[in-house]
Amino acid sequence: EGEPLKIRSIAEAKKKIKIGSKVMITTQKACAKDSFGAVKTGIPRQAVVIGIYEYFVHVQLESGVCESVMWMDLINARE
């Protein structure tokens, strides 16, 4: 039931997002909570699309760092 919705969302995003588009992504920042484990905190950041592929998008952050983001993660960050 949820799978066709995901496929449709990805198809719509692939039509809208082009090289040079500005997108919001969530990067992970690790911080130690206690000695039993660590907690990852998501930080929203603006990025520019520099590559589009079938399963992921390649983006560049304002700092110059490049990251690969899966289409579904990109869509979830927009919501």
N, C-alpha and C positions, 0 to 999 in steps of 0.2 A: 504494500500500500504506500509506504513512504518512499520506496525506491524510484518510481516514476516521477515523483515530485523533485527528487534530487537531480535526476537526469535532466528534467525540464529546467531547473534552476541553473544548472551548469551550462546548458545550451544557451540560455538567455544571457548569462554572464559572458560567454565567449563571443556573442554578437556585440555586446556593449563595450567590453574592455579591449582597448587597442594599445599598441606600443606608445608610450608617452602619457598614458592615463595615470592620474593620481588616484591611489587607493589607500584605504586604511587596513593595516594588518595588525595582528597581535603578536608581538615578540615575547619570548619567554625570558624571565629574569629569575635565576635560581637564588634562593636565600635559605639559609639553614634555620629550621624551626627549633629543633632540639637534636639530641644525640641519636634519636631513633629514625631520623629520616630528614628529608628536605622538602620544602614546599616550593612549587613554581608559581610565580605570579605573572600574569599576562599584562603587558604594557602596550596600549594602542599607539601605533606610530604611522605617520604618513610616508608612503613610498611611491616611486615612479616605476611603472611597468617597463622593463627593458627587453623582455623576451616572452613569447607566448608559445606554449607547447600543449600537446594533447592532454596531459595529466596534471600539469602544473604551470605556474606563472613565475617568471624570474623578475624580481624587483630590486630596486636600489633605494636604500634609506637615505635620509638627508646627510647622515654621517659618511656616506660613501660605501657602506657595507652592503653587499648583495646577498639576497636570500631567495630560496625557492619556496613557493607557497602552493600547496595543493588547491585545486579549484574549490573544493568543498570548504576548506578552511577560509579561503578568501570570501566566499559567500556568507559563511557564519560570522565573520568579522564585520560584515556590512550590516547585519541585523541587529 
